[in-house]
Amino acid sequence: MLKSGKNYYEILGVTPDVENIQLKAVYRKLVRKYHPDVNPDGEIIFKDITEAYEVLSDEKLRRQYDTINGFFKTSPKNENSEDVYRKTFRKATEPSFKKETKRQSTLNEKDVAPKKSNEEKCEKPFTDVINDIIDGFSKKNSKKKSKQEIKAQNGKDIYADVTISLKESICGTHKIVNIVQTKVCSNCGGRKFINGSKCTECQGKGEVTTHQKINVTIPAQVKNGSKLRLSGEGKKGINGGKNGDLYLKITVAPDSFFKIDGNNLICEVPISPFEAVLGGDIKIPSIDGNIILNLPEYTKSGQVFRLSGEGLKKNNLVGDIIVTVRIQIPDKMNEDEIALYKKLKSLSGSSLRENLI
């Protein structure tokens, strides 16, 4: 025999004379509100309303429950079935779980047994009702997920380094940059699986990685450490989203001849002994070609010369080329050259080291 101290009618918010079709509608509404998948705090309530529906939806169990707890059908005065139905739905949103005192009744089972209607005979089993509701949740969640999946996503930015020479930084140049590009797999559309198996194109990653070469124009007068932004050359956007950008960090490689000091170019140039003594024009390398430096007679080693306006051009300012000359003896000389040096030695009337002591 069924025993329970709970008032199932109050739990569901219905009256003891509720018809099964109304009972089912109320239960569905409560499940949608308190199912743990929707309301994590409603687990206890969900168990109570499920227990109540299991008993009241079963004709035999309900008859036993009503007999034990003294419930019987009543016909509310001045209220038609539509009013009762509306009240039932209002109560369904505010279920109460207070214990109700058992009322004694001497009615037998025949007096309180509810008659079966045609709708009750065609009702689904209790498990089918639960499955229908859970299926509804699943469809709702899947719709939300599909909306998220089709939401446009902008592509991420890509960063790369480019090294150029000093001349390239001054005059500008073109460079081929290799970047790693990722895009959504066209075979599976980013879903990673096809018919339950990993996509053979992306190996279940949802993305395909490719190496791409981009021809980049480096502008003139670019500084070391500068960053160039190439719009739309980053990772591809998804579902109509914008492509990311490509950021290039420029590194100017150290030059073997020139050093940079602001807008000035500093260099050191070797000269021969006879150039130092006799003076004359010598060629000095520059960014745009060779320029002429006029050495005076008796030029000393370490002497500094400034070539105005031949340096770097930045911010409407033009620098200079600063040249330090060093007298350098050739590693090898022929016999005639050695003979001349011997003659110079014999002709020399002074010593460079006379005043050292």
MARKEKOL-904550 format. One line per field, with one value per residue: chain; residue in one letter; x negated, y, z of N, C-alpha, C, O in turn. Coordinates in steps of 0.05 Angstrom, whole numbers. Example, Ala and Ser with C-alpha at 12.3 -4.5 7.8 and 13.67 -1.06 7.14 Angstrom:
2
chaine = [A A]
residu = [a s]
n_xx = [-264 -257]
n_yy = [-114 -45]
n_zz = [156 142]
ca_xx = [-246 -273]
ca_yy = [-90 -21]
ca_zz = [156 143]
c_xx = [-264 -258]
c_yy = [-66 1]
c_zz = [156 157]
o_xx = [-285 -268]
o_yy = [-66 23]
o_zz = [169 161]
END
This chain:
357
chaine = [A A A A A A A A A A A A A A A A A A A A A A A A A A A A A A A A A A A A A A A A A A A A A A A A A A A A A A A A A A A A A A A A A A A A A A A A A A A A A A A A A A A A A A A A A A A A A A A A A A A A A A A A A A A A A A A A A A A A A A A A A A A A A A A A A A A A A A A A A A A A A A A A A A A A A A A A A A A A A A A A A A A A A A A A A A A A A A A A A A A A A A A A A A A A A A A A A A A A A A A A A A A A A A A A A A A A A A A A A A A A A A A A A A A A A A A A A A A A A A A A A A A A A A A A A A A A A A A A A A A A A A A A A A A A A A A A A A A A A A A A A A A A A A A A A A A A A A A A A A A A A A A A A A A A A A A A A A A A A A A A A A A A A A A A A A A A A A A A A A A A A A A A A A A A A A A A A A A A A]
residu = [m l k s g k n y y e i l g v t p d v e n i q l k a v y r k l v r k y h p d v n p d g e i i f k d i t e a y e v l s d e k l r r q y d t i n g f f k t s p k n e n s e d v y r k t f r k a t e p s f k k e t k r q s t l n e k d v a p k k s n e e k c e k p f t d v i n d i i d g f s k k n s k k k s k q e i k a q n g k d i y a d v t i s l k e s i c g t h k i v n i v q t k v c s n c g g r k f i n g s k c t e c q g k g e v t t h q k i n v t i p a q v k n g s k l r l s g e g k k g i n g g k n g d l y l k i t v a p d s f f k i d g n n l i c e v p i s p f e a v l g g d i k i p s i d g n i i l n l p e y t k s g q v f r l s g e g l k k n n l v g d i i v t v r i q i p d k m n e d e i a l y k k l k s l s g s s l r e n l i]
n_xx = [-17 -10 -48 -55 -77 -73 -41 -20 13 10 -45 -48 -15 40 110 146 184 163 158 126 104 97 63 18 2 -11 -53 -92 -104 -127 -172 -201 -217 -245 -281 -345 -382 -368 -358 -402 -395 -347 -343 -323 -270 -254 -257 -216 -169 -170 -164 -113 -83 -90 -59 -7 6 14 68 82 45 56 109 101 68 102 141 113 96 141 163 210 253 279 329 319 355 389 348 324 296 255 238 217 176 142 128 100 54 31 18 -20 -67 -85 -100 -86 -116 -100 -81 -20 33 59 122 178 219 277 289 297 256 284 316 281 252 225 256 237 218 224 179 141 134 105 58 -14 -65 -97 -154 -161 -142 -180 -225 -209 -210 -264 -286 -268 -298 -348 -344 -337 -385 -420 -405 -421 -476 -487 -476 -518 -560 -556 -567 -602 -673 -731 -795 -859 -917 -982 -1052 -1117 -1188 -1234 -1295 -1338 -1387 -1431 -1433 -1386 -1349 -1353 -1343 -1298 -1263 -1245 -1218 -1212 -1168 -1160 -1104 -1064 -1003 -937 -874 -803 -784 -766 -742 -715 -692 -709 -688 -714 -701 -673 -616 -622 -675 -745 -764 -797 -826 -843 -859 -826 -833 -806 -827 -871 -939 -982 -1039 -1057 -1079 -1094 -1100 -1132 -1134 -1185 -1188 -1227 -1277 -1266 -1266 -1309 -1277 -1227 -1156 -1116 -1051 -1009 -949 -897 -927 -934 -912 -857 -789 -729 -667 -652 -678 -727 -793 -855 -912 -979 -1038 -1101 -1165 -1219 -1287 -1349 -1407 -1474 -1523 -1581 -1615 -1595 -1575 -1519 -1500 -1453 -1431 -1478 -1530 -1583 -1650 -1712 -1772 -1825 -1889 -1946 -2017 -2041 -1995 -1980 -2023 -2027 -1974 -1909 -1854 -1809 -1766 -1706 -1661 -1589 -1518 -1489 -1527 -1596 -1633 -1675 -1732 -1774 -1839 -1883 -1953 -2004 -1970 -1950 -1950 -1889 -1864 -1804 -1750 -1694 -1639 -1592 -1521 -1516 -1496 -1445 -1374 -1325 -1263 -1260 -1312 -1382 -1438 -1510 -1570 -1620 -1688 -1744 -1813 -1864 -1931 -1961 -2004 -2021 -2014 -2049 -2104 -2135 -2203 -2220 -2189 -2207 -2260 -2252 -2233 -2278 -2311 -2282 -2291 -2345 -2346 -2317 -2317 -2302 -2278 -2220 -2216 -2245 -2230 -2210 -2234]
n_yy = [-24 45 95 160 222 270 325 318 345 398 406 405 446 443 425 371 352 356 345 295 315 369 363 342 385 424 398 394 448 460 427 449 495 479 439 408 419 468 499 498 501 478 424 393 409 392 337 327 346 310 261 270 275 224 192 216 216 164 121 80 86 138 133 101 136 180 156 141 191 220 252 279 289 353 399 462 518 567 571 558 507 531 573 545 519 561 580 536 539 586 572 534 559 575 532 499 469 453 412 378 368 304 286 252 204 168 150 102 68 67 111 154 144 168 181 154 194 204 229 214 160 161 181 191 147 158 161 174 226 253 245 274 326 332 326 373 411 397 409 464 480 464 498 546 537 531 582 609 585 604 657 715 718 755 752 735 776 775 769 787 786 829 837 887 921 977 1012 997 1013 1068 1081 1051 990 925 866 795 763 708 677 642 618 607 577 564 497 476 429 405 449 471 441 395 341 292 258 230 216 235 292 283 320 362 334 331 381 425 469 491 494 536 558 622 669 737 797 852 922 963 1025 1085 1115 1088 1071 1036 984 1000 991 960 960 916 917 869 825 786 730 693 716 687 662 709 747 800 799 790 832 842 850 878 878 919 909 940 919 918 959 947 988 1041 1076 1096 1158 1193 1234 1231 1199 1158 1142 1106 1117 1089 1116 1125 1133 1171 1198 1223 1258 1288 1302 1311 1288 1238 1180 1170 1124 1128 1131 1139 1129 1142 1195 1254 1268 1319 1317 1353 1376 1343 1313 1285 1221 1198 1246 1284 1294 1330 1318 1357 1352 1302 1260 1224 1233 1257 1274 1325 1342 1341 1301 1294 1265 1238 1233 1195 1193 1144 1132 1082 1028 990 918 890 909 929 924 973 1009 1000 1017 1072 1086 1078 1117 1162 1157 1167 1219 1245 1295 1302 1277 1242 1231 1264 1300 1269 1257]
n_zz = [0 -16 17 41 67 43 11 -48 -84 -67 -75 -131 -140 -151 -149 -114 -150 -200 -270 -311 -359 -347 -304 -327 -360 -322 -296 -336 -342 -293 -294 -334 -308 -261 -275 -266 -307 -324 -279 -231 -176 -166 -157 -113 -111 -161 -156 -120 -148 -190 -164 -144 -191 -214 -180 -180 -234 -246 -247 -210 -168 -153 -134 -90 -60 -52 -20 26 45 49 8 -38 -95 -111 -131 -148 -127 -167 -203 -265 -308 -337 -304 -260 -286 -301 -249 -232 -264 -245 -193 -204 -215 -166 -126 -65 -8 42 95 99 143 154 132 157 128 111 63 12 -38 -86 -84 -89 -134 -193 -256 -318 -373 -445 -461 -423 -432 -478 -462 -458 -432 -367 -370 -423 -424 -393 -427 -472 -452 -438 -488 -510 -481 -501 -555 -551 -528 -569 -609 -588 -588 -642 -660 -635 -661 -713 -706 -725 -725 -713 -744 -715 -699 -732 -718 -739 -753 -788 -819 -843 -885 -871 -914 -940 -902 -906 -960 -972 -990 -1017 -988 -981 -940 -898 -872 -823 -836 -813 -825 -827 -834 -897 -910 -866 -845 -797 -757 -740 -740 -783 -799 -750 -749 -746 -783 -843 -869 -835 -792 -747 -722 -739 -763 -816 -829 -865 -903 -922 -970 -970 -1005 -982 -976 -955 -927 -943 -901 -853 -784 -737 -701 -712 -726 -774 -801 -833 -860 -854 -867 -830 -790 -819 -817 -786 -809 -837 -807 -796 -824 -788 -772 -799 -765 -772 -744 -750 -759 -762 -790 -763 -794 -834 -846 -837 -778 -739 -714 -689 -739 -766 -802 -786 -800 -814 -850 -888 -906 -950 -937 -973 -991 -945 -938 -987 -997 -1029 -1071 -1047 -1052 -1018 -991 -994 -978 -1026 -1064 -1086 -1056 -1057 -1018 -1000 -984 -944 -950 -912 -878 -817 -783 -757 -760 -766 -810 -837 -877 -900 -900 -923 -895 -859 -874 -837 -809 -834 -827 -842 -837 -828 -858 -821 -822 -803 -814 -824 -826 -865 -874 -931 -934 -967 -1009 -1071 -1099 -1119 -1091 -1039 -1046 -1054 -1003 -973 -994 -978 -924 -919 -935 -897 -850 -798 -735 -713 -660 -629 -588 -546 -498]
ca_xx = [0 -26 -48 -70 -68 -74 -17 -28 29 -2 -71 -44 1 65 131 150 202 151 158 99 94 87 40 -6 -7 -24 -79 -111 -113 -145 -197 -217 -227 -262 -299 -373 -397 -361 -360 -419 -385 -320 -344 -305 -242 -249 -252 -189 -148 -171 -152 -84 -70 -90 -37 19 12 21 95 83 29 71 132 91 58 125 155 96 93 167 170 233 259 300 336 319 379 386 324 325 271 234 227 200 152 125 117 80 29 20 6 -42 -92 -93 -93 -91 -125 -93 -67 8 43 76 150 190 242 287 298 283 242 303 327 261 237 232 263 218 228 212 152 124 129 85 34 -40 -76 -112 -181 -160 -139 -207 -242 -200 -219 -293 -292 -263 -322 -371 -340 -341 -414 -433 -399 -439 -503 -489 -478 -545 -579 -555 -574 -627 -696 -753 -820 -880 -940 -1007 -1075 -1141 -1212 -1247 -1322 -1347 -1413 -1430 -1426 -1357 -1333 -1353 -1332 -1274 -1268 -1223 -1226 -1193 -1165 -1146 -1087 -1048 -975 -917 -847 -784 -785 -744 -730 -696 -680 -718 -674 -735 -692 -654 -603 -632 -704 -762 -768 -823 -840 -856 -865 -811 -840 -787 -842 -892 -962 -996 -1061 -1050 -1099 -1083 -1119 -1128 -1149 -1196 -1192 -1253 -1282 -1254 -1285 -1312 -1257 -1200 -1136 -1099 -1025 -997 -921 -883 -946 -937 -895 -831 -765 -710 -639 -649 -693 -750 -820 -873 -933 -1007 -1057 -1129 -1185 -1242 -1314 -1370 -1432 -1498 -1538 -1610 -1631 -1584 -1560 -1498 -1499 -1432 -1430 -1505 -1543 -1611 -1666 -1741 -1782 -1855 -1903 -1974 -2036 -2045 -1970 -1981 -2043 -2021 -1947 -1896 -1826 -1804 -1738 -1693 -1634 -1565 -1493 -1481 -1550 -1621 -1637 -1703 -1743 -1799 -1859 -1904 -1980 -2012 -1948 -1959 -1933 -1870 -1851 -1775 -1738 -1665 -1626 -1566 -1497 -1518 -1487 -1417 -1353 -1302 -1247 -1269 -1339 -1402 -1463 -1536 -1588 -1644 -1709 -1770 -1832 -1885 -1953 -1964 -2026 -2013 -2026 -2071 -2113 -2155 -2231 -2223 -2177 -2226 -2283 -2244 -2231 -2306 -2320 -2269 -2304 -2371 -2342 -2303 -2335 -2292 -2267 -2193 -2218 -2265 -2220 -2196 -2247]
ca_yy = [0 70 112 185 244 294 334 319 365 424 407 412 471 436 415 342 344 363 324 287 333 393 355 338 411 436 385 403 476 460 414 469 515 469 418 415 429 496 512 481 502 467 395 381 414 375 309 327 348 286 241 276 269 195 181 227 210 135 118 62 99 162 125 93 160 196 141 143 218 233 271 272 309 372 416 489 534 592 570 539 492 549 587 525 513 585 580 515 548 606 558 518 574 579 508 499 443 450 387 382 349 284 287 226 201 140 143 79 73 71 138 174 136 186 167 158 207 194 240 199 134 164 194 177 138 178 163 188 254 263 245 296 351 333 331 401 425 391 425 492 484 461 522 567 530 536 611 617 576 620 684 724 721 768 737 745 790 760 785 776 804 833 849 900 934 1006 1025 992 1029 1095 1083 1035 965 905 841 773 754 682 676 618 626 587 583 544 475 477 403 401 475 477 423 376 314 287 232 217 210 258 302 274 343 377 315 337 406 446 490 482 513 539 577 641 690 763 817 875 946 977 1053 1098 1128 1073 1069 1010 979 1009 970 965 946 909 911 847 804 767 705 697 717 664 669 737 766 814 787 804 848 832 870 872 893 924 910 949 904 934 962 942 1012 1064 1075 1117 1176 1211 1235 1231 1173 1159 1121 1109 1111 1087 1131 1117 1154 1193 1214 1240 1279 1304 1310 1305 1278 1210 1172 1161 1112 1140 1115 1142 1126 1153 1224 1262 1282 1332 1316 1374 1366 1337 1303 1267 1198 1204 1271 1282 1312 1329 1323 1368 1347 1276 1240 1215 1253 1249 1297 1349 1348 1326 1297 1295 1242 1246 1214 1195 1180 1129 1125 1053 1018 965 893 883 930 919 933 1002 1024 998 1034 1100 1091 1080 1143 1181 1155 1181 1248 1256 1311 1305 1252 1246 1224 1281 1313 1250 1258]
ca_zz = [0 -19 40 37 84 27 -3 -76 -98 -60 -88 -159 -141 -163 -130 -116 -172 -225 -290 -319 -380 -334 -288 -345 -369 -299 -291 -357 -337 -270 -302 -349 -290 -240 -283 -259 -330 -328 -253 -214 -148 -165 -158 -93 -120 -185 -147 -107 -168 -205 -147 -142 -217 -218 -165 -188 -262 -248 -237 -186 -146 -144 -119 -64 -46 -43 1 50 55 52 -13 -55 -115 -105 -153 -138 -134 -182 -219 -287 -312 -347 -281 -245 -302 -298 -222 -231 -275 -227 -170 -214 -215 -138 -111 -36 1 70 101 105 163 142 139 158 111 110 36 0 -63 -108 -83 -97 -158 -216 -281 -340 -396 -470 -463 -405 -445 -499 -451 -460 -406 -353 -381 -449 -418 -385 -451 -489 -440 -441 -517 -514 -472 -519 -580 -545 -525 -595 -624 -578 -596 -670 -663 -628 -681 -737 -700 -738 -707 -726 -743 -697 -712 -734 -713 -751 -753 -814 -817 -868 -883 -866 -939 -945 -884 -915 -987 -976 -1004 -1017 -975 -981 -913 -896 -848 -820 -837 -806 -833 -821 -853 -916 -912 -844 -836 -770 -738 -732 -745 -805 -795 -726 -751 -749 -810 -854 -880 -814 -770 -723 -710 -747 -777 -834 -828 -890 -904 -943 -975 -975 -1014 -965 -983 -932 -936 -939 -875 -831 -762 -724 -681 -722 -732 -797 -799 -859 -853 -867 -875 -808 -793 -832 -800 -788 -813 -845 -791 -808 -821 -770 -785 -797 -754 -777 -729 -768 -746 -781 -783 -760 -820 -830 -852 -824 -753 -739 -691 -697 -769 -776 -808 -777 -813 -813 -877 -888 -927 -952 -927 -992 -991 -921 -942 -1010 -998 -1054 -1070 -1044 -1053 -994 -997 -982 -984 -1054 -1082 -1075 -1055 -1057 -995 -1007 -962 -945 -946 -885 -861 -796 -778 -736 -765 -771 -831 -837 -903 -892 -916 -936 -877 -861 -876 -819 -797 -848 -820 -857 -822 -842 -856 -806 -831 -789 -831 -811 -845 -864 -891 -945 -924 -985 -1028 -1090 -1094 -1125 -1068 -1016 -1052 -1049 -975 -964 -1002 -960 -898 -921 -939 -875 -834 -771 -723 -700 -632 -616 -564 -528 -471]
c_xx = [-18 -24 -65 -59 -68 -47 -24 -13 17 -29 -68 -27 28 85 135 168 190 152 130 88 83 62 15 -16 -22 -52 -100 -122 -133 -172 -214 -230 -248 -280 -328 -389 -392 -365 -376 -409 -358 -320 -325 -276 -235 -243 -224 -167 -147 -158 -121 -70 -69 -66 -10 26 19 48 96 69 44 95 123 82 81 139 140 97 119 174 193 239 281 305 338 343 371 360 327 298 248 221 208 174 132 112 95 53 15 5 -19 -68 -102 -86 -101 -98 -120 -77 -38 17 63 105 162 215 251 296 283 271 260 313 307 247 244 237 243 232 214 183 132 116 107 60 9 -48 -93 -140 -182 -157 -165 -225 -235 -211 -249 -301 -288 -286 -345 -369 -346 -371 -429 -429 -418 -468 -507 -491 -506 -565 -579 -562 -601 -649 -719 -778 -841 -903 -964 -1031 -1100 -1163 -1224 -1274 -1330 -1374 -1409 -1422 -1396 -1340 -1332 -1339 -1306 -1280 -1243 -1234 -1203 -1192 -1149 -1130 -1072 -1019 -957 -890 -829 -785 -761 -729 -709 -683 -687 -705 -692 -727 -672 -643 -615 -662 -719 -765 -796 -839 -856 -863 -851 -817 -820 -800 -863 -914 -977 -1018 -1056 -1073 -1086 -1105 -1113 -1145 -1158 -1201 -1220 -1253 -1269 -1275 -1287 -1291 -1229 -1182 -1119 -1073 -1014 -968 -911 -901 -950 -920 -868 -809 -747 -682 -635 -664 -717 -776 -837 -894 -960 -1024 -1085 -1147 -1210 -1268 -1334 -1396 -1455 -1513 -1568 -1627 -1621 -1572 -1541 -1499 -1478 -1428 -1457 -1514 -1573 -1627 -1696 -1753 -1813 -1866 -1933 -1992 -2039 -2020 -1970 -2000 -2035 -1993 -1934 -1868 -1825 -1774 -1728 -1666 -1612 -1541 -1486 -1504 -1575 -1620 -1666 -1710 -1770 -1817 -1879 -1932 -1986 -1989 -1959 -1940 -1915 -1856 -1822 -1766 -1708 -1655 -1597 -1544 -1497 -1508 -1458 -1397 -1330 -1289 -1256 -1296 -1358 -1427 -1487 -1550 -1614 -1665 -1734 -1790 -1854 -1907 -1960 -1986 -2017 -2027 -2050 -2078 -2134 -2183 -2234 -2211 -2195 -2250 -2276 -2242 -2259 -2318 -2309 -2283 -2330 -2368 -2329 -2323 -2325 -2280 -2240 -2195 -2238 -2255 -2205 -2208 -2255]
c_yy = [25 86 137 207 271 300 338 341 393 427 416 437 466 427 385 334 351 339 319 305 359 387 353 366 426 424 393 431 476 447 434 490 504 446 426 426 459 512 494 480 488 437 382 384 396 346 307 328 323 263 245 268 238 182 190 221 180 131 102 75 123 155 116 117 176 183 144 170 234 254 261 295 327 389 445 504 559 593 549 526 510 564 570 521 537 586 559 524 570 593 542 532 580 555 511 471 439 424 394 360 330 287 259 225 172 132 119 86 79 99 159 167 155 170 174 173 196 204 223 172 137 177 177 167 160 182 178 218 267 266 268 322 354 338 361 418 421 408 454 498 482 485 544 562 537 566 621 609 593 650 691 728 734 751 750 758 771 779 771 796 805 847 861 913 964 1020 1021 1008 1058 1099 1069 1010 948 879 820 762 728 682 650 627 603 596 559 522 476 451 398 426 482 460 401 347 314 259 216 210 236 266 295 298 358 360 322 363 428 468 477 503 513 560 596 661 716 783 843 898 960 1005 1063 1111 1114 1069 1041 1007 989 986 978 948 942 900 888 824 784 743 712 698 693 675 699 757 778 798 803 819 834 855 861 890 895 926 918 936 923 935 959 967 1036 1057 1099 1132 1198 1211 1234 1202 1176 1136 1127 1100 1110 1104 1122 1139 1177 1210 1233 1263 1299 1315 1302 1294 1247 1204 1161 1148 1127 1123 1116 1138 1137 1183 1230 1277 1293 1333 1339 1361 1362 1329 1282 1243 1204 1231 1267 1303 1308 1336 1331 1360 1320 1253 1232 1238 1243 1274 1324 1359 1330 1325 1299 1268 1251 1224 1218 1180 1167 1123 1096 1045 993 941 884 906 918 932 963 1019 1023 1016 1063 1106 1093 1107 1165 1181 1170 1211 1261 1270 1313 1278 1259 1243 1241 1292 1295 1251 1286]
c_zz = [0 7 34 55 69 14 -32 -91 -92 -73 -117 -162 -155 -141 -134 -139 -199 -245 -300 -341 -368 -317 -304 -354 -347 -294 -311 -351 -313 -277 -317 -331 -271 -249 -278 -282 -334 -302 -234 -185 -145 -164 -138 -101 -143 -176 -135 -128 -185 -190 -147 -168 -222 -204 -176 -217 -266 -233 -211 -163 -135 -127 -91 -47 -35 -19 27 62 56 32 -30 -73 -105 -129 -143 -147 -148 -198 -241 -291 -322 -324 -265 -260 -300 -271 -219 -241 -258 -204 -179 -213 -187 -122 -82 -27 31 73 109 124 149 151 137 141 110 83 26 -27 -86 -109 -93 -122 -181 -240 -302 -363 -421 -472 -447 -418 -466 -489 -455 -433 -394 -364 -407 -444 -411 -410 -469 -478 -443 -469 -523 -505 -491 -544 -575 -542 -552 -612 -615 -588 -626 -676 -656 -649 -706 -732 -713 -718 -723 -723 -725 -712 -712 -731 -725 -750 -781 -809 -844 -863 -878 -892 -946 -927 -893 -942 -991 -992 -1005 -1005 -978 -952 -912 -870 -847 -817 -830 -815 -827 -842 -871 -918 -891 -834 -808 -749 -727 -739 -769 -802 -771 -727 -754 -778 -820 -864 -859 -790 -744 -709 -717 -762 -795 -833 -854 -887 -928 -945 -983 -983 -999 -975 -958 -940 -930 -912 -852 -809 -751 -702 -689 -727 -755 -794 -827 -853 -869 -875 -851 -812 -804 -812 -805 -791 -819 -828 -805 -804 -801 -786 -782 -788 -758 -760 -746 -751 -767 -772 -781 -787 -815 -834 -836 -796 -752 -713 -697 -727 -782 -782 -802 -789 -809 -839 -876 -911 -927 -942 -947 -995 -967 -925 -964 -1011 -1024 -1049 -1066 -1044 -1027 -1000 -982 -988 -1013 -1074 -1069 -1076 -1051 -1031 -1003 -982 -965 -943 -917 -866 -841 -793 -754 -739 -774 -791 -831 -866 -898 -912 -930 -918 -881 -861 -859 -808 -808 -840 -834 -841 -840 -841 -843 -810 -813 -807 -814 -832 -842 -884 -905 -933 -941 -1003 -1047 -1084 -1099 -1102 -1044 -1021 -1047 -1019 -963 -971 -984 -933 -898 -923 -915 -856 -805 -761 -709 -670 -616 -589 -545 -500 -464]
o_xx = [-38 -3 -87 -35 -63 -32 -33 -23 16 -36 -84 -25 38 77 128 167 204 148 112 63 63 43 -7 -41 -42 -71 -123 -146 -152 -193 -239 -251 -267 -294 -335 -408 -408 -374 -364 -414 -348 -299 -311 -259 -213 -225 -210 -147 -126 -142 -106 -48 -49 -54 7 50 30 50 108 79 44 100 136 88 81 148 151 99 120 188 196 232 300 288 358 352 350 350 333 278 225 197 187 153 108 88 75 32 -9 -16 -37 -90 -125 -69 -121 -88 -134 -62 -33 10 80 110 157 230 234 309 259 275 253 318 316 231 268 226 232 254 195 166 110 94 92 42 10 -39 -102 -149 -201 -168 -172 -239 -253 -220 -259 -320 -302 -294 -359 -389 -358 -380 -448 -446 -429 -482 -528 -505 -516 -585 -600 -562 -620 -645 -726 -783 -839 -907 -967 -1030 -1103 -1158 -1225 -1274 -1329 -1383 -1387 -1405 -1383 -1318 -1312 -1324 -1291 -1300 -1222 -1257 -1180 -1212 -1128 -1141 -1067 -1012 -961 -883 -838 -786 -738 -707 -687 -666 -673 -710 -685 -744 -657 -657 -617 -672 -709 -767 -815 -864 -879 -873 -862 -808 -817 -786 -873 -909 -983 -1017 -1053 -1084 -1068 -1125 -1092 -1169 -1142 -1217 -1234 -1233 -1261 -1298 -1269 -1288 -1210 -1192 -1109 -1075 -1010 -964 -915 -892 -968 -914 -857 -809 -749 -674 -617 -662 -727 -779 -833 -894 -964 -1025 -1093 -1145 -1222 -1270 -1337 -1407 -1457 -1516 -1578 -1650 -1636 -1561 -1548 -1500 -1485 -1422 -1459 -1506 -1586 -1617 -1704 -1746 -1826 -1854 -1943 -1983 -2040 -2022 -1961 -1994 -2036 -1988 -1946 -1859 -1840 -1758 -1742 -1650 -1616 -1543 -1477 -1500 -1575 -1609 -1681 -1696 -1788 -1812 -1889 -1934 -1976 -1988 -1974 -1916 -1924 -1838 -1817 -1774 -1697 -1662 -1580 -1548 -1480 -1511 -1448 -1403 -1316 -1303 -1260 -1304 -1353 -1437 -1486 -1541 -1627 -1661 -1744 -1784 -1863 -1901 -1964 -1987 -2005 -2049 -2069 -2060 -2148 -2185 -2248 -2222 -2199 -2260 -2293 -2250 -2264 -2333 -2323 -2285 -2337 -2386 -2330 -2342 -2339 -2274 -2238 -2176 -2246 -2271 -2190 -2193 -2267]
o_yy = [26 91 135 209 292 282 360 353 410 449 432 448 484 423 374 310 351 316 336 310 369 402 362 370 439 439 398 436 491 457 435 501 518 435 449 442 473 534 476 461 487 425 363 366 385 333 287 313 315 247 225 256 228 163 173 221 173 138 111 75 128 168 123 119 185 196 149 173 257 273 237 318 318 393 451 502 571 615 526 533 505 569 578 520 532 591 563 518 571 601 538 520 589 556 523 451 423 416 412 337 338 290 243 245 154 112 116 108 95 111 179 183 156 149 196 166 181 191 219 163 117 183 153 178 179 205 192 234 288 286 281 339 375 353 372 437 441 419 468 518 497 493 560 581 547 574 639 623 597 666 676 739 724 738 775 752 753 801 747 820 785 868 848 916 974 1039 1040 1017 1072 1118 1074 1009 956 871 827 753 726 687 637 642 581 619 537 528 476 450 388 426 498 463 388 330 333 239 191 200 256 249 300 296 365 370 318 368 448 485 455 527 492 578 587 670 716 785 855 895 968 1010 1052 1119 1127 1065 1025 1025 986 963 1001 925 960 878 885 804 767 735 733 684 680 694 711 781 766 785 827 818 818 876 839 915 875 941 905 941 943 915 968 968 1049 1035 1121 1120 1219 1190 1234 1183 1194 1113 1149 1078 1127 1106 1113 1162 1200 1234 1255 1285 1323 1335 1287 1291 1233 1221 1144 1161 1137 1103 1096 1142 1142 1195 1212 1296 1278 1347 1343 1338 1376 1336 1265 1246 1214 1238 1248 1326 1286 1357 1314 1360 1314 1230 1233 1259 1224 1293 1343 1382 1306 1345 1306 1250 1270 1201 1240 1157 1177 1111 1086 1054 975 943 872 920 899 949 976 1039 1043 1029 1078 1127 1109 1119 1183 1202 1183 1226 1285 1259 1326 1260 1279 1251 1235 1294 1304 1245 1291]
o_zz = [14 18 23 59 81 6 -39 -110 -110 -82 -126 -184 -168 -118 -155 -147 -219 -237 -297 -341 -378 -316 -296 -355 -351 -289 -304 -354 -314 -267 -313 -337 -264 -232 -284 -278 -346 -302 -221 -170 -122 -169 -145 -99 -144 -187 -139 -126 -195 -201 -149 -168 -233 -214 -181 -224 -287 -210 -192 -140 -111 -106 -71 -23 -12 0 48 87 63 39 -34 -68 -92 -147 -130 -170 -143 -205 -236 -277 -315 -324 -256 -248 -297 -268 -206 -230 -257 -196 -163 -211 -183 -105 -75 -38 44 56 124 121 134 175 119 139 110 79 32 -37 -104 -130 -104 -131 -188 -245 -303 -371 -418 -483 -455 -414 -471 -505 -455 -412 -407 -366 -413 -459 -421 -413 -481 -494 -450 -475 -539 -518 -497 -554 -592 -552 -557 -628 -632 -595 -634 -694 -669 -654 -718 -750 -711 -697 -745 -703 -720 -736 -695 -741 -723 -747 -795 -796 -864 -840 -880 -890 -955 -934 -887 -946 -1010 -1007 -994 -1010 -977 -941 -925 -848 -868 -799 -839 -812 -823 -866 -861 -927 -897 -816 -795 -725 -708 -742 -773 -803 -773 -707 -764 -796 -806 -868 -863 -770 -723 -687 -702 -773 -789 -837 -865 -870 -950 -925 -1000 -969 -1003 -981 -941 -959 -913 -901 -832 -815 -755 -685 -673 -732 -756 -787 -842 -844 -893 -887 -853 -835 -798 -792 -826 -778 -809 -833 -825 -784 -798 -811 -764 -800 -750 -760 -754 -732 -788 -750 -795 -800 -794 -826 -822 -792 -763 -691 -708 -738 -806 -767 -812 -789 -802 -850 -864 -933 -907 -940 -939 -1000 -969 -917 -961 -1025 -1040 -1026 -1080 -1037 -1014 -1014 -960 -1002 -1024 -1098 -1045 -1094 -1043 -1023 -1011 -963 -987 -936 -899 -843 -848 -798 -733 -724 -789 -789 -826 -877 -893 -936 -947 -925 -903 -850 -867 -800 -793 -845 -839 -832 -864 -827 -852 -804 -810 -815 -794 -853 -820 -907 -892 -923 -931 -1012 -1040 -1067 -1084 -1095 -1030 -1002 -1037 -1010 -944 -955 -976 -920 -878 -915 -913 -847 -789 -777 -695 -656 -594 -570 -528 -481 -443]
END
